[in-house]
Amino acid sequence: SSIPYPVQEKLEKCVNNSTGSYLILLQYIFITKLVYVTLIFTVTRVTLATTYERSVEIWKYQLFLIVVNNHWRPMLPVPLVLLYYPFVVIKCCYHVLNYICKAWCPCCARSKEKPVRVGDLNIWRGLMRMQKKNEKLEMEKVNQVRTADARLKVISKHQSTQSKQMDSINDRLIGIINSQTTLSLTLEHMKHVMEELGNKNFKTAGDVLPLRSQHTRSGDVLPLRSQHNRCRMSPYPGTSIRRYPVFDKNVSWEENYPAYDPPAFSRPEEEYEEDRRPYLDPNMFELQKQKMERERLKVEDEEAPQDVAFSPEFNAEVEANTSAGDKYVVDRTSWITKDDQPVQYVLDTSGVPRNPMGRTGLRGRGNLWRWGPNHMIYAIVSRWKSAPNDNDVVPAHKMVNGMKVMEILVVHNDLLNEDSLPGDFISGKNSKYNVICEVMMSDLLGEKDVPSSTQLDQEDMIQFFRQFVVSDLLSGILGRSIPATSSLSSTLVYKGYMDDSNNTDNAWVEAEVWNFHYHSRDRLDNKIVYKEKHWREVSSVLQLAGSQLTHVLDVARMYEDVRI
C-alpha cells in the first residue's frame, strides 16, 4: 500500500506551504456560507416582490383554463368515450327538434330572453364573484374611511375655528380685565394726586403753600396712603416687569387678597458696581430653591458646591465681615416708629421680611441692597436764589410776586435719567453722616479718593457744610459780627419710610433727610463743578426721584415768603 520510491520522487510539492493561505481559504468558505443564505433569501424576496402580482395573474389564468377544460371535457374517460357519443347525438337531435318546434309552433315560441346558466356550479365563476364581492367590500371600507376622515377633518376644522374664537374671546376678556385694572389704578393715582394738590392748597401761581402735616396728639406722623403709592407703579425701574395690581383696599396685609400672586425679581450681583458687591445680600429665593433641589436629589458628592452660608438677623444691628475680611455694620432695624418705638417687621412664610407698609405688587430684593429695610441718608442743600446784581459782595435775592425763590442742589442719575437729592445707601463700612460728606465731595465737588471714616458724627457733618459760609467777609463789610451758625441752619426733616419706586414686598427704603439752608452768601459755586447742572428752583413741578419732592416742599414751607 505504500507509494513506490520512484513515484514519490515524481510528486511535486506545493510552492506556498504557509498556513496563512489555508486560513484565508477557510475564512472565505466561512464568509461565503454565512453570506450565501442571506444573499439567496434576499434575492428570493426581491424576486418575489417584483413578480408577485404577475404570478398571481398567471395562476388565476391557469386555474381558469383548468376549470374551462374540465367543463367541456367528456363525462367518460377515453376507453369509454364511444358510449358517450350516442348520448351526444341524441342530445343534438333534441336540440334540433326543440328549435323547429319553437320556430313553427306559436305555443312553443322561443322566449326572447336567453337562458341563464347556473354559475354557482362553475368554480371559476364563483371565485370571480367572490373576488368582485371582496373588492366591493374593500372599496366600501375605503369609502367609509375616506368619508369618516373627511368628516373628522371638517369637525377638526370647526373645532380649530371655535378654539381660535375662544382664544380670541379669552384674549379680549383678558384685555378688558387688564384695561379695567389699569383704568382703576389710574383713577386711584389721579385721586392721590388730587389729594396731594388739596393738601398743598394750590390757589394761584405764586401763592405760598402753608405747612400742613398731619400729626397725632402723641406726636407720631400718620401714614398717608400717598406714602405707599409710587412703589405700586409699573414697570419696575430698570426692567420691563409689571407689578401685580394692588388697589388701595388691598394694600394692607390684614386685608384678604387670595388672588395676590406677584412676580419675583432680585437684581443679579453682576449688575452692581464692583465696590458695592461685598455688601449685597444674596438672592434668598434662589438659595431656598437650591436647598430644596439639593435635598430632593440627596447629593452626597463631597465636590458638589456647598450652600451659601447666609442667615441674617432681622430687626437687629450686627457686625459682619466681607469676603476680603473687612468689617462693617449691618443695621436691619426699622426707622419706622409707632408710639415712639421702632416697628418690629415680621417675616413671611418664606422666611423673608414683609414690608410693614403693605403690598407693592412685587416680591424679592429688587434693585436694593438688602432684604428688609435699606437705610439711606439725603441732604436738602438749599439757599435763596440771587438776582443779577453788580454788587458781588451782598447780592440781592431774586423776588417773584414779592417772595423769595429757593433753590436746591441735585445729583443727576444717568442710569435712571432722573435728578435726586445728594445721598446714598448706608452700607455700614462708615458712619451714615460720612456718606453725605462723601457724596458731596465726589459727586458735586469733583474730588477723588475721598477718605471714609466710621467716627464722623452729626456735629462733624454740620461743620462740613458750615465751611462754605462766607460770614467772616460779611462781618467785615457790615461792621457787625455775623456768626456762621446764623448763616446756616441744619434740621432733621424726616426719618422713616420712603415711598420709593424700588420698594418691594420684601425690601424697602427708609431714609434720614437733613436740610442745610444757607441764609447768606456761600462758597458752593466756587467749589462745585458745572454748577449750572446741579441747582434747581424749588417748585411744585420739580421732578425728583421717589417721594423726595414731598420733603423738599416741607422744607420750603418752613420759611416765610417763599415762592413755590
SEZARO-820001 format. One record per residue (C-alpha): residue number from 1; residue in one letter; x, y, z. Coordinates in Angstrom, 2 decimals, always signed. Example, Ala and Ser with C-alpha at 12.3 -4.5 7.8 and 13.67 -1.06 7.14 Angstrom:
2
   num   residuo         u         v         w
     1         A    +12.30     -4.50     +7.80
     2         S    +13.67     -1.06     +7.14
END
This chain:
564
   num   residuo         u         v         w
     1         S     +0.00     +0.00     +0.00
     2         S     +2.99     +2.32     +0.31
     3         I     +3.94     +4.53     -2.58
     4         P     +6.91     +3.27     -4.53
     5         Y    +10.07     +5.20     -4.24
     6         P    +10.19     +6.30     -7.91
     7         V     +6.65     +7.64     -7.68
     8         Q     +7.42     +9.64     -4.53
     9         E    +10.20    +11.40     -6.33
    10         K     +7.86    +12.42     -9.15
    11         L     +5.29    +14.10     -6.82
    12         E     +5.61    +17.88     -6.73
    13         K     +5.21    +19.82     -3.53
    14         C     +3.10    +22.98     -3.16
    15         V     +5.11    +26.11     -3.54
    16         N     +3.00    +28.05     -0.99
    17         N     +3.14    +25.83     +2.02
    18         S     +2.31    +28.54     +4.59
    19         T     -0.68    +28.18     +6.91
    20         G     -1.89    +31.71     +6.07
    21         S     -3.27    +30.65     +2.71
    22         Y     -5.24    +27.88     +4.35
    23         L     -6.61    +30.30     +6.92
    24         I     -7.67    +32.72     +4.17
    25         L     -9.35    +29.88     +2.30
    26         L    -11.21    +28.74     +5.40
    27         Q    -12.24    +32.33     +6.10
    28         Y    -13.52    +32.70     +2.53
    29         I    -15.55    +29.50     +2.80
    30         F    -16.97    +30.55     +6.16
    31         I    -17.94    +34.01     +4.94
    32         T    -19.43    +32.55     +1.75
    33         K    -21.52    +30.10     +3.73
    34         L    -22.55    +32.82     +6.17
    35         V    -23.50    +35.33     +3.50
    36         Y    -24.82    +32.91     +0.89
    37         V    -28.02    +32.01     +2.73
    38         T    -28.81    +35.64     +3.46
    39         L    -27.99    +36.63     -0.10
    40         I    -30.18    +33.89     -1.59
    41         F    -33.01    +34.79     +0.77
    42         T    -32.72    +38.46     -0.13
    43         V    -32.66    +37.75     -3.87
    44         T    -35.67    +35.46     -3.49
    45         R    -37.62    +38.05     -1.55
    46         V    -36.79    +40.76     -4.08
    47         T    -37.78    +38.49     -6.96
    48         L    -40.99    +37.52     -5.20
    49         A    -41.83    +41.14     -4.52
    50         T    -41.33    +42.14     -8.13
    51         T    -43.14    +39.13     -9.69
    52         Y    -45.87    +38.56     -7.12
    53         E    -48.67    +40.40     -8.92
    54         R    -47.76    +38.88    -12.28
    55         S    -47.54    +35.38    -10.83
    56         V    -50.97    +35.78     -9.21
    57         E    -52.45    +36.76    -12.58
    58         I    -50.81    +33.76    -14.28
    59         W    -52.09    +31.46    -11.55
    60         K    -55.63    +32.77    -11.96
    61         Y    -55.46    +32.30    -15.74
    62         Q    -54.19    +28.75    -15.38
    63         L    -56.96    +27.99    -12.90
    64         F    -59.47    +29.42    -15.35
    65         L    -58.17    +27.18    -18.15
    66         I    -58.34    +24.12    -15.92
    67         V    -61.94    +24.87    -14.95
    68         V    -62.99    +25.51    -18.57
    69         N    -61.29    +22.34    -19.84
    70         N    -62.90    +20.35    -17.08
    71         H    -66.30    +21.80    -18.01
    72         W    -66.11    +20.84    -21.71
    73         R    -64.35    +17.52    -21.25
    74         P    -66.47    +14.35    -21.88
    75         M    -68.02    +12.75    -18.88
    76         L    -66.46     +9.29    -19.56
    77         P    -62.79     +8.51    -19.81
    78         V    -61.08     +7.67    -23.12
    79         P    -61.80     +3.92    -23.30
    80         L    -65.49     +4.51    -22.72
    81         V    -65.86     +7.64    -24.80
    82         L    -67.64     +5.67    -27.54
    83         L    -70.57     +5.12    -25.22
    84         Y    -70.80     +8.86    -24.71
    85         Y    -71.17     +9.69    -28.43
    86         P    -74.74     +8.25    -28.81
    87         F    -75.77    +10.40    -25.89
    88         V    -74.30    +13.42    -27.64
    89         V    -76.17    +12.57    -30.88
    90         I    -79.46    +12.17    -29.01
    91         K    -78.87    +15.50    -27.25
    92         C    -78.18    +17.24    -30.56
    93         C    -81.34    +15.80    -32.11
    94         Y    -83.33    +17.00    -29.13
    95         H    -81.99    +20.49    -29.51
    96         V    -82.80    +20.50    -33.30
    97         L    -86.37    +19.31    -32.78
    98         N    -86.84    +21.78    -29.98
    99         Y    -85.62    +24.57    -32.21
   100         I    -88.02    +23.56    -35.06
   101         C    -90.98    +23.34    -32.70
   102         K    -90.28    +26.73    -31.24
   103         A    -89.93    +28.18    -34.72
   104         W    -93.26    +26.82    -36.14
   105         C    -95.43    +26.30    -33.11
   106         P    -96.73    +29.51    -31.50
   107         C    -97.26    +27.65    -28.26
   108         C    -93.64    +26.72    -28.11
   109         A    -92.40    +30.12    -29.18
   110         R    -88.90    +30.76    -28.04
   111         S    -88.55    +33.33    -25.35
   112         K    -86.61    +36.41    -26.26
   113         E    -84.62    +36.08    -23.06
   114         K    -81.59    +33.88    -23.30
   115         P    -81.36    +31.02    -20.87
   116         V    -79.20    +31.73    -17.91
   117         R    -76.82    +29.12    -16.75
   118         V    -76.40    +28.46    -13.12
   119         G    -72.99    +29.89    -12.43
   120         D    -72.70    +28.51     -8.95
   121         L    -71.80    +25.14    -10.46
   122         N    -68.73    +26.66    -12.09
   123         I    -65.84    +27.08     -9.69
   124         W    -64.17    +29.86    -11.59
   125         R    -67.31    +31.97    -11.77
   126         G    -67.78    +31.57     -8.04
   127         L    -64.23    +32.64     -7.47
   128         M    -64.67    +35.66     -9.70
   129         R    -67.86    +36.64     -7.92
   130         M    -66.15    +36.23     -4.58
   131         Q    -63.27    +38.33     -5.84
   132         K    -65.63    +41.07     -7.02
   133         K    -67.52    +40.91     -3.75
   134         N    -64.33    +41.27     -1.77
   135         E    -63.20    +44.15     -3.95
   136         K    -66.57    +45.81     -3.47
   137         L    -66.37    +45.36     +0.30
   138         E    -62.86    +46.72     +0.31
   139         M    -63.97    +49.69     -1.77
   140         E    -66.85    +50.31     +0.62
   141         K    -64.46    +50.20     +3.57
   142         V    -62.13    +52.61     +1.82
   143         N    -65.04    +54.90     +1.04
   144         Q    -66.22    +54.70     +4.65
   145         V    -62.74    +55.53     +5.89
   146         R    -62.49    +58.42     +3.45
   147         T    -65.92    +59.69     +4.45
   148         A    -65.05    +59.39     +8.13
   149         D    -61.71    +61.10     +7.50
   150         A    -63.43    +63.92     +5.64
   151         R    -65.95    +64.30     +8.45
   152         L    -63.17    +64.29    +11.03
   153         K    -61.33    +66.96     +9.05
   154         V    -64.47    +69.08     +8.93
   155         I    -65.05    +68.56    +12.66
   156         S    -61.38    +69.32    +13.39
   157         K    -61.59    +72.45    +11.25
   158         H    -64.73    +73.57    +13.08
   159         Q    -63.10    +72.77    +16.42
   160         S    -59.96    +74.70    +15.43
   161         T    -62.12    +77.63    +14.37
   162         Q    -64.04    +77.50    +17.64
   163         S    -60.78    +77.20    +19.58
   164         K    -59.41    +80.28    +17.80
   165         Q    -62.63    +82.12    +18.50
   166         M    -62.48    +81.10    +22.17
   167         D    -58.83    +82.18    +22.35
   168         S    -59.75    +85.47    +20.74
   169         I    -62.63    +85.93    +23.17
   170         N    -60.35    +84.97    +26.05
   171         D    -57.69    +87.44    +24.90
   172         R    -60.34    +90.13    +24.61
   173         L    -61.63    +89.36    +28.09
   174         I    -58.10    +89.45    +29.46
   175         G    -57.53    +92.73    +27.63
   176         I    -60.76    +94.13    +29.05
   177         I    -59.79    +92.99    +32.56
   178         N    -56.30    +94.46    +32.18
   179         S    -57.74    +97.69    +30.81
   180         Q    -60.20    +97.85    +33.67
   181         T    -57.42    +97.20    +36.17
   182         T    -55.19    +99.82    +34.55
   183         L    -58.05   +102.30    +34.47
   184         S    -58.81   +101.66    +38.14
   185         L    -55.16   +102.11    +39.08
   186         T    -55.01   +105.30    +37.00
   187         L    -58.12   +106.66    +38.72
   188         E    -56.63   +105.86    +42.12
   189         H    -53.40   +107.58    +41.12
   190         M    -55.36   +110.62    +39.96
   191         K    -57.20   +110.59    +43.26
   192         H    -53.88   +110.55    +45.12
   193         V    -52.63   +113.45    +43.01
   194         M    -55.80   +115.41    +43.75
   195         E    -55.42   +114.67    +47.45
   196         E    -51.84   +115.92    +47.34
   197         L    -52.96   +119.02    +45.49
   198         G    -55.64   +119.55    +48.10
   199         N    -53.13   +119.13    +50.92
   200         K    -50.79   +121.58    +49.22
   201         N    -53.67   +124.07    +48.95
   202         F    -52.78   +125.37    +45.49
   203         K    -54.61   +128.55    +44.61
   204         T    -52.81   +130.61    +42.02
   205         A    -49.30   +130.79    +40.72
   206         G    -47.05   +132.28    +43.31
   207         D    -49.25   +131.50    +46.34
   208         V    -47.48   +130.43    +49.48
   209         L    -48.06   +126.82    +50.44
   210         P    -48.74   +126.63    +54.17
   211         L    -47.09   +123.92    +56.17
   212         R    -49.64   +121.12    +56.54
   213         S    -48.56   +117.98    +58.32
   214         Q    -50.92   +115.52    +59.87
   215         H    -49.86   +114.57    +63.39
   216         T    -51.49   +112.66    +66.16
   217         R    -51.69   +114.08    +69.64
   218         S    -48.88   +111.81    +70.70
   219         G    -46.67   +113.30    +68.00
   220         D    -46.48   +110.30    +65.64
   221         V    -46.92   +111.09    +61.99
   222         L    -49.95   +109.39    +60.47
   223         P    -49.11   +107.16    +57.48
   224         L    -50.83   +108.61    +54.44
   225         R    -51.93   +106.47    +51.52
   226         S    -49.76   +108.61    +49.28
   227         Q    -46.75   +107.29    +51.20
   228         H    -47.34   +103.92    +49.54
   229         N    -48.29   +104.97    +46.02
   230         R    -45.14   +105.23    +43.89
   231         C    -43.95   +101.79    +44.97
   232         R    -47.02   +100.25    +43.28
   233         M    -46.43   +101.78    +39.84
   234         S    -45.30    +99.74    +36.84
   235         P    -42.96    +98.91    +35.27
   236         Y    -40.29    +98.31    +37.90
   237         P    -37.33   +100.71    +37.44
   238         G    -34.71    +99.43    +35.03
   239         T    -36.86    +96.48    +33.88
   240         S    -40.00    +95.69    +31.91
   241         I    -41.57    +93.78    +34.82
   242         R    -45.16    +94.70    +35.55
   243         R    -46.21    +94.74    +39.19
   244         Y    -49.24    +92.77    +40.28
   245         P    -52.16    +95.23    +40.56
   246         V    -52.68    +96.38    +44.15
   247         F    -55.55    +98.73    +44.91
   248         D    -55.81   +100.92    +47.99
   249         K    -58.18    +98.48    +49.64
   250         N    -55.68    +95.60    +49.16
   251         V    -52.54    +97.38    +50.37
   252         S    -52.74    +96.25    +53.99
   253         W    -51.53    +92.74    +54.78
   254         E    -54.52    +92.34    +57.08
   255         E    -56.85    +92.51    +54.08
   256         N    -57.58    +89.15    +52.48
   257         Y    -56.33    +89.05    +48.88
   258         P    -56.45    +85.39    +47.68
   259         A    -55.61    +86.23    +44.05
   260         Y    -52.41    +88.07    +45.03
   261         D    -49.56    +86.37    +43.14
   262         P    -46.84    +88.95    +42.43
   263         P    -43.76    +88.23    +40.30
   264         A    -40.34    +88.00    +41.94
   265         F    -37.24    +89.95    +40.97
   266         S    -33.82    +90.32    +42.55
   267         R    -31.21    +92.19    +40.59
   268         P    -28.18    +89.95    +39.87
   269         E    -25.00    +90.72    +41.73
   270         E    -23.08    +91.15    +38.46
   271         E    -25.12    +94.25    +37.56
   272         Y    -23.99    +96.19    +40.66
   273         E    -20.81    +98.22    +40.85
   274         E    -17.85    +96.17    +41.94
   275         D    -17.17    +98.18    +45.11
   276         R    -20.75    +97.56    +46.32
   277         R    -20.93    +93.81    +45.75
   278         P    -19.34    +92.81    +49.10
   279         Y    -22.22    +94.48    +50.96
   280         L    -25.07    +92.90    +48.95
   281         D    -27.42    +90.25    +50.27
   282         P    -27.68    +87.12    +48.10
   283         N    -30.93    +86.06    +46.49
   284         M    -32.70    +84.20    +49.30
   285         F    -35.30    +82.74    +46.96
   286         E    -32.56    +81.23    +44.81
   287         L    -30.79    +79.85    +47.88
   288         Q    -34.02    +78.25    +49.09
   289         K    -34.59    +76.75    +45.65
   290         Q    -31.06    +75.30    +45.58
   291         K    -31.50    +73.89    +49.06
   292         M    -34.77    +72.17    +48.14
   293         E    -33.20    +70.77    +44.97
   294         R    -30.23    +69.50    +46.95
   295         E    -32.49    +67.81    +49.47
   296         R    -34.56    +66.26    +46.71
   297         L    -31.58    +64.79    +44.91
   298         K    -29.80    +63.95    +48.18
   299         V    -26.42    +64.88    +46.81
   300         E    -23.59    +63.20    +48.73
   301         D    -20.71    +64.17    +46.50
   302         E    -18.06    +66.00    +48.53
   303         E    -17.02    +68.00    +45.48
   304         A    -20.54    +69.34    +44.98
   305         P    -20.95    +73.08    +45.71
   306         Q    -21.99    +73.77    +49.25
   307         D    -24.83    +76.02    +50.34
   308         V    -24.01    +79.70    +50.75
   309         A    -23.92    +80.50    +54.44
   310         F    -26.44    +83.33    +54.78
   311         S    -28.51    +83.64    +57.94
   312         P    -29.31    +87.33    +58.51
   313         E    -30.55    +88.58    +61.87
   314         F    -33.57    +90.72    +61.16
   315         N    -34.75    +93.50    +63.48
   316         A    -31.18    +93.71    +64.81
   317         E    -27.89    +95.54    +64.28
   318         V    -24.89    +93.23    +63.95
   319         E    -21.32    +93.29    +62.68
   320         A    -20.32    +91.32    +59.61
   321         N    -17.25    +90.67    +57.51
   322         T    -16.83    +90.87    +53.76
   323         S    -15.13    +88.16    +51.73
   324         A    -11.95    +90.25    +51.96
   325         G    -12.17    +90.36    +55.77
   326         D    -13.32    +93.98    +56.12
   327         K    -15.72    +94.63    +58.97
   328         Y    -18.94    +96.57    +58.54
   329         V    -22.17    +97.09    +60.46
   330         V    -25.44    +95.67    +59.16
   331         D    -28.38    +97.58    +60.59
   332         R    -31.62    +95.71    +59.89
   333         T    -33.70    +97.61    +62.41
   334         S    -36.56    +99.70    +61.09
   335         W    -36.68   +103.50    +61.34
   336         I    -40.47   +103.42    +61.17
   337         T    -41.83   +104.33    +64.60
   338         K    -45.13   +103.80    +66.31
   339         D    -45.74   +105.30    +69.75
   340         D    -42.08   +106.42    +69.77
   341         Q    -40.96   +102.79    +69.37
   342         P    -39.37   +101.24    +66.27
   343         V    -41.66    +98.91    +64.37
   344         Q    -40.80    +95.20    +64.50
   345         Y    -41.46    +93.95    +60.97
   346         V    -42.50    +90.32    +60.57
   347         L    -41.26    +87.54    +58.28
   348         D    -43.49    +85.79    +55.78
   349         T    -43.78    +82.04    +55.20
   350         S    -40.61    +82.08    +53.06
   351         G    -38.55    +83.49    +55.92
   352         V    -38.02    +86.90    +54.31
   353         P    -39.09    +90.28    +55.74
   354         R    -42.50    +91.68    +54.89
   355         N    -42.95    +95.34    +54.06
   356         P    -44.71    +96.87    +57.10
   357         M    -46.44    +99.47    +54.90
   358         G    -48.25    +96.84    +52.81
   359         R    -48.23    +95.13    +49.44
   360         T    -46.30    +96.55    +46.48
   361         G    -47.07    +94.01    +43.72
   362         L    -43.51    +92.63    +43.51
   363         R    -41.54    +90.13    +45.60
   364         G    -37.79    +89.82    +46.02
   365         R    -34.91    +92.18    +46.77
   366         G    -35.45    +94.23    +43.61
   367         N    -32.78    +96.86    +42.86
   368         L    -32.00    +97.36    +46.55
   369         W    -29.03    +96.08    +48.51
   370         R    -30.56    +94.16    +51.38
   371         W    -33.64    +92.27    +52.42
   372         G    -35.77    +94.29    +54.78
   373         P    -35.03    +97.97    +55.44
   374         N    -32.41    +99.67    +53.26
   375         H    -31.24   +102.77    +55.10
   376         M    -30.47   +105.88    +53.06
   377         I    -29.46   +109.40    +54.01
   378         Y    -30.21   +112.53    +51.95
   379         A    -29.32   +116.19    +52.25
   380         I    -31.52   +119.05    +51.07
   381         V    -28.90   +121.75    +50.49
   382         S    -30.91   +124.93    +49.92
   383         R    -30.33   +128.66    +49.56
   384         W    -32.06   +131.79    +48.24
   385         K    -31.59   +132.32    +44.56
   386         S    -29.66   +135.51    +43.80
   387         A    -30.82   +138.09    +41.30
   388         P    -28.38   +139.54    +38.75
   389         N    -26.58   +142.35    +40.59
   390         D    -23.37   +144.31    +40.14
   391         N    -22.68   +144.05    +43.86
   392         D    -20.91   +140.73    +44.23
   393         V    -20.46   +141.13    +47.98
   394         V    -24.07   +141.47    +49.07
   395         P    -26.18   +140.11    +46.21
   396         A    -29.92   +140.71    +46.16
   397         H    -32.35   +137.83    +46.33
   398         K    -34.46   +137.01    +43.33
   399         M    -38.07   +138.02    +44.04
   400         V    -41.23   +136.76    +42.31
   401         N    -44.51   +138.39    +43.37
   402         G    -42.75   +139.73    +46.45
   403         M    -41.49   +136.31    +47.56
   404         K    -38.03   +134.79    +47.53
   405         V    -37.12   +131.84    +45.33
   406         M    -35.44   +128.81    +46.89
   407         E    -33.04   +126.59    +45.00
   408         I    -31.54   +123.24    +45.99
   409         L    -28.64   +121.04    +44.96
   410         V    -29.40   +117.86    +43.00
   411         V    -27.37   +114.99    +41.56
   412         H    -28.31   +113.55    +38.17
   413         N    -28.60   +109.77    +37.93
   414         D    -27.52   +108.80    +34.42
   415         L    -28.73   +105.19    +34.81
   416         L    -32.34   +106.15    +35.63
   417         N    -32.16   +109.57    +33.90
   418         E    -33.58   +111.45    +36.88
   419         D    -32.50   +114.03    +39.44
   420         S    -32.07   +113.11    +43.07
   421         L    -31.05   +114.73    +46.32
   422         P    -27.42   +114.21    +47.36
   423         G    -27.32   +110.98    +49.32
   424         D    -26.58   +107.30    +49.16
   425         F    -27.09   +103.91    +50.75
   426         I    -25.69   +103.37    +54.23
   427         S    -23.56   +100.27    +53.71
   428         G    -22.13   +100.14    +57.24
   429         K    -18.47   +100.44    +56.31
   430         N    -18.51   +104.05    +57.56
   431         S    -20.85   +106.27    +59.54
   432         K    -24.08   +107.46    +57.94
   433         Y    -23.02   +111.10    +58.30
   434         N    -19.83   +110.36    +56.43
   435         V    -21.96   +109.18    +53.48
   436         I    -23.34   +112.69    +52.92
   437         C    -19.87   +114.22    +53.02
   438         E    -18.54   +111.62    +50.58
   439         V    -21.36   +112.24    +48.11
   440         M    -20.88   +116.00    +48.29
   441         M    -17.14   +115.74    +47.73
   442         S    -17.21   +113.12    +44.97
   443         D    -20.40   +113.93    +43.01
   444         L    -20.56   +117.72    +43.45
   445         L    -17.10   +119.00    +44.35
   446         G    -15.37   +116.64    +41.90
   447         E    -12.83   +115.26    +44.39
   448         K    -11.47   +111.74    +44.07
   449         D    -10.16   +109.26    +46.64
   450         V    -12.40   +110.65    +49.37
   451         P    -11.39   +109.16    +52.74
   452         S    -14.07   +107.34    +54.72
   453         S    -14.49   +107.37    +58.47
   454         T    -16.57   +105.44    +60.96
   455         Q    -16.14   +108.12    +63.64
   456         L    -17.78   +111.03    +61.83
   457         D    -20.79   +112.16    +63.86
   458         Q    -23.67   +114.57    +63.37
   459         E    -21.75   +117.63    +64.50
   460         D    -18.91   +116.83    +62.09
   461         M    -21.40   +116.67    +59.23
   462         I    -22.86   +120.06    +60.15
   463         Q    -19.37   +121.51    +60.41
   464         F    -18.64   +120.18    +56.90
   465         F    -21.48   +122.26    +55.44
   466         R    -20.62   +125.23    +57.63
   467         Q    -17.23   +125.63    +55.93
   468         F    -18.97   +127.01    +52.84
   469         V    -20.40   +130.04    +54.72
   470         V    -18.81   +133.45    +54.00
   471         S    -19.92   +135.11    +57.25
   472         D    -16.44   +136.49    +58.01
   473         L    -16.49   +138.55    +54.85
   474         L    -19.93   +139.93    +55.63
   475         S    -18.89   +140.80    +59.20
   476         G    -16.06   +142.99    +57.95
   477         I    -18.24   +144.79    +55.40
   478         L    -21.34   +145.36    +57.52
   479         G    -19.35   +146.27    +60.63
   480         R    -21.10   +143.79    +62.90
   481         S    -20.48   +140.21    +63.89
   482         I    -22.47   +137.60    +61.95
   483         P    -21.85   +134.15    +63.40
   484         A    -21.67   +131.22    +60.98
   485         T    -24.38   +129.43    +62.90
   486         S    -26.92   +132.08    +61.92
   487         S    -25.90   +131.87    +58.27
   488         L    -26.50   +128.11    +58.13
   489         S    -29.42   +126.23    +59.62
   490         S    -29.36   +122.42    +59.84
   491         T    -32.55   +120.50    +60.53
   492         L    -33.52   +116.83    +60.57
   493         V    -36.57   +116.94    +58.30
   494         Y    -37.65   +113.31    +58.18
   495         K    -36.63   +109.85    +59.31
   496         G    -38.71   +106.85    +58.31
   497         Y    -40.29   +105.03    +55.39
   498         M    -39.72   +106.35    +51.86
   499         D    -42.26   +105.78    +49.10
   500         D    -39.58   +104.71    +46.62
   501         S    -40.27   +103.10    +43.25
   502         N    -37.63   +100.44    +44.06
   503         N    -39.56    +99.13    +47.08
   504         T    -40.86    +95.56    +47.04
   505         D    -42.78    +93.30    +49.40
   506         N    -39.52    +92.13    +50.97
   507         A    -37.18    +95.13    +50.66
   508         W    -37.90    +98.80    +51.14
   509         V    -36.16   +102.16    +51.57
   510         E    -36.01   +104.04    +54.86
   511         A    -34.30   +107.41    +54.84
   512         E    -32.98   +110.15    +57.06
   513         V    -33.42   +113.55    +55.38
   514         W    -31.48   +116.62    +56.52
   515         N    -31.83   +120.23    +55.45
   516         F    -28.85   +122.58    +55.26
   517         H    -30.06   +126.07    +54.37
   518         Y    -27.69   +128.95    +53.62
   519         H    -29.31   +132.25    +54.60
   520         S    -26.41   +134.34    +53.33
   521         R    -23.89   +134.02    +50.58
   522         D    -21.94   +130.73    +50.28
   523         R    -18.83   +129.40    +48.56
   524         L    -20.56   +126.42    +46.91
   525         D    -20.46   +127.92    +43.41
   526         N    -16.69   +128.26    +43.68
   527         K    -16.33   +124.58    +44.59
   528         I    -19.00   +122.81    +42.55
   529         V    -18.04   +121.56    +39.12
   530         Y    -20.63   +122.51    +36.46
   531         K    -22.76   +124.38    +38.97
   532         E    -25.45   +125.13    +36.37
   533         K    -26.27   +121.40    +36.20
   534         H    -26.80   +120.94    +39.92
   535         W    -29.00   +123.84    +41.05
   536         R    -32.79   +123.58    +40.66
   537         E    -35.52   +126.05    +41.59
   538         V    -37.99   +124.66    +44.13
   539         S    -41.49   +124.39    +42.70
   540         S    -44.40   +122.01    +42.78
   541         V    -43.46   +120.74    +39.30
   542         L    -39.85   +119.91    +40.18
   543         Q    -39.01   +116.35    +39.07
   544         L    -37.18   +114.36    +41.74
   545         A    -36.75   +110.67    +42.38
   546         G    -39.33   +108.91    +44.53
   547         S    -41.07   +110.99    +47.17
   548         Q    -38.16   +113.41    +47.66
   549         L    -40.19   +116.36    +46.37
   550         T    -42.56   +115.99    +49.33
   551         H    -39.71   +116.60    +51.78
   552         V    -38.34   +119.46    +49.68
   553         L    -41.74   +121.19    +49.76
   554         D    -41.92   +120.61    +53.52
   555         V    -38.58   +122.39    +53.84
   556         A    -39.85   +125.28    +51.71
   557         R    -42.90   +125.65    +53.95
   558         M    -40.62   +126.03    +56.96
   559         Y    -39.60   +129.52    +55.76
   560         E    -41.84   +132.51    +55.24
   561         D    -42.36   +134.38    +51.99
   562         V    -41.12   +131.55    +49.81
   563         R    -42.43   +131.09    +46.30
   564         I    -43.27   +127.50    +45.43
END
